C-alpha cells in the first residue's frame, strides 16, 4: 500500500487529536509536514515515526525547552521554516 499524502483533517483523525493540536505540533514540535500551496500535507509513515520517537509527547517538549536547540533552528539558521 502506498503512503499517500493526507490532509490536516485526515492526520488529525489518524492520530485521534484535533486540527488545532496538529497546527501546534507543526509550529512548536517540528511535526513532519509539507506545505503544498496553502495546504499542509503529511505522509502517515513520517508522522507515525515522529510519534514513535516520542516527539508528540509532553516529556519531549519539556526536554527540548530545557536548553536544547531544535533541529529546525539548526537547519534553518534559527529562522522560521517556510515549507
C-alpha positions as CSV (number, residue, x, y, z in Angstrom):
1,X,0.0,0.0,0.0
2,X,1.4,3.4,-0.9
3,X,1.9,6.1,1.6
4,X,-0.3,8.8,0.1
5,X,-0.3,12.5,1.1
6,X,-3.0,13.3,3.6
7,X,-4.7,16.5,4.8
8,X,-4.7,18.1,8.3
9,X,-8.1,16.7,8.9
10,X,-7.0,13.1,7.9
11,X,-3.9,13.2,10.0
12,X,-5.8,14.5,13.0
13,X,-8.3,11.7,12.7
14,X,-5.5,9.2,12.2
15,X,-3.8,10.3,15.5
16,X,-7.1,11.0,17.3
17,X,-6.4,14.6,18.0
18,X,-7.8,18.0,17.0
19,X,-6.7,20.0,14.0
20,X,-5.6,22.7,16.4
21,X,-3.2,20.2,18.0
22,X,-1.8,19.3,14.6
23,X,-1.1,23.0,13.8
24,X,0.5,23.4,17.2
25,X,2.7,20.4,16.6
26,X,3.8,21.8,13.2
27,X,4.9,25.1,14.7
28,X,6.2,24.0,18.1
29,X,7.3,20.4,17.8
30,X,8.6,20.0,14.3
31,X,5.9,17.6,13.2
32,X,6.9,16.3,9.7
33,X,4.6,18.4,7.4
34,X,4.9,19.7,3.9
35,X,3.3,22.9,2.6
36,X,1.7,22.4,-0.8
37,X,0.4,25.7,-1.9
38,X,-1.6,27.0,1.1
39,X,-2.2,23.5,2.5
40,X,-0.3,21.3,4.9
41,X,0.2,17.7,3.7
42,X,1.5,14.7,5.6
43,X,2.9,11.2,4.9
44,X,1.4,9.0,7.6
45,X,4.6,6.9,7.8
46,X,6.7,10.0,8.6
47,X,4.2,11.1,11.2
48,X,4.0,7.6,12.7
49,X,7.8,7.5,13.0
50,X,7.7,11.0,14.6
51,X,5.2,9.9,17.2
52,X,7.1,6.6,17.9
53,X,10.2,8.7,18.5
54,X,8.4,10.5,21.3
55,X,8.2,13.9,19.7
56,X,4.5,14.3,20.2
57,X,5.0,13.7,23.9
58,X,4.9,16.5,26.5
59,X,8.0,14.9,28.0
60,X,9.9,15.5,24.7
61,X,8.8,19.2,24.6
62,X,10.0,19.7,28.2
63,X,13.4,18.3,27.4
64,X,13.6,20.4,24.3
65,X,12.8,23.7,26.1
66,X,15.4,23.0,28.8
67,X,18.2,24.4,26.6
68,X,18.5,22.2,23.6
69,X,18.4,23.8,20.1
70,X,15.8,22.4,17.9
71,X,16.6,20.7,14.6
72,X,14.6,23.3,12.7
73,X,16.6,26.1,14.3
74,X,19.9,24.3,13.4
75,X,18.8,23.6,9.8
76,X,17.1,27.0,9.1
77,X,19.6,29.1,11.0
78,X,17.1,30.0,13.7
79,X,14.5,31.4,11.3
80,X,11.0,30.2,10.8
81,X,10.8,27.4,8.1
82,X,8.6,28.3,5.2
83,X,7.6,24.9,3.8
